[in-house]
Amino acid sequence: MARKSILVVDDEKNQREILETILSGEGYDVTTASSGEAAMKFVESRRFDLVLTDLKMTGMSGLDLLKELTNFDKSIIVILLTAHGSVDSAVDALRLGAFDYLQKPYDSEKLLETVSRALNKLSALDTEIVSVSPEMDKVKKLILKIAKSNSTVLIRGESGTGKELIARAMHMNSLRASETFQAVNCAAINENLLESELFGHEKGSFTGAVGEKKGLFEIADHGTLFLDEIGELDIALQAKLLRALQEREIRRVGGIKEITIDVRVLAATNRDLLKMTEEKRFREDLYYRLNVLSIEIPPLRERRSDIPVLIDYFVKKHSRGTTREIKIDQPAAKLLNDYHYPGNVRQLESAIERAILLCENDTITLDDLPPEMTNATRPASVDGDAQFKLPPEGVNFEDVERSLIMQAMDRTDNNITKSAKLLGLTFRTLQYRLEKFGFKKDGDESIEAEES
């Protein structure tokens, strides 16, 4: 395992040498810089796991360096060293995202304990989020930096990238880790029932409300509430969510009493919420209330170094509890490593689980992998014969999306439910896309849902 790298920043030579001796003695890879300006040059040229900087320095101060580091890369972990009279500035640094601060004179044990605590939390994330890529390393460091905050966080990423996993990791590394984590997929629940699911209801407030019910905001009190697919909320419910976030109070459906709540809200989406605000599909004030802090999860195709370790992890996970020692032959391994994964990590895991169930002689071959992967060089088929035709190279993504949606609707006789299933989308997501593209078929004003 590579040694953890630490950048020590102090304008006093003897202090740099003392810190370098202490940290190197514990096996850390230590680099020293005599100023904030020199530190930024090091950071721009190589990656560090942690920056340890003095607060008061000639030229750029430790607080200014923290701001520069954060602007350059929000994931960098920073610990400050401060004199007794500068504690207020150190507290400001915590608000700006520093991991911790130490007062001078510090003893070496306290220093090493603080450094170890920061790096161990990062290592703990490695067991929760399986990755080796620099892209995900940045995500893990950012989780560590913002986990202790009570601010709302917006997690962005394509479907299947693991947004709920990121939310759970953030909860487990927060001050609320001993409390409950509640998750709800806003796209999976009928909008008429979602309000009750979130805020609860009083007895008799609607047909079927035979008793009072606590909502997830109450259940998650003092803990964390994760709202997945937040872009699927209708405008009326968006207003109620905004009030809950601003006032820290909710009212059950049919209720008259305000209930005080203490909940940290994490939200996730695979949609462009800012564009939706411009189209008046998402409240601008709610967007900015949710987007206090944000994390972008890169798609699997942009962090290909994670694919081999994820394959190994999923093989072990889905063969656990059996006596089978699963192997992957060379052609199957090459396909798994080279595939573009439009469904991201979720698609990879599904493919591995399927292959383990189907493989003979405990060896995964091409025949055990899903057809959409082995037939990736030819267009996807619909009902075994009709095929999607991709537009020529150079066409923008919206044109590709519009083309595929029109083909799906054409082949399902304008049925949204069947088309959504065909395209791997939720009903409401496809409905939004159809409205966005102004889709009408052969002059027909209606587009139908599945008949019951």
Secondary structure, DSSP 8 states (H G I E B T S, - for coil): ----EEEEE-S-HHHHHHHHHHHHHTT-EEEEESSHHHHHHHHHHS--SEEEEESS-SSS-HHHHHHHHHHH-TT--EEEEE-GGGHHHHHHHHHTT-SEEEESS--HHHHHHHHHHHHHHHHHHHHHS----HHHHHHHHHHHHHTT--S-EEEE--TTS-HHHHHHHHHHTSTTTTS-EEEEETTTS-HHHHHHHHH-B-TTSSTT--S-B--HHHHTTTSEEEEETGGG--HHHHHHHHHHHHHSEE--BT--S-EE---EEEEEESS-HHHHHHTTSS-HHHHHHHTTEEEE---GGG-TTHHHHHHHHHHHHHHTTSS---EE-HHHHHHHHH---TTHHHHHHHHHHHHHHH-BTTEE-GGGS-HHHHTTTS--EETTTEE-----TT--HHHHHHHHHHHHHHHTTTBHHHHHHHHT--HHHHHHHHHHTT--BTTB---B----
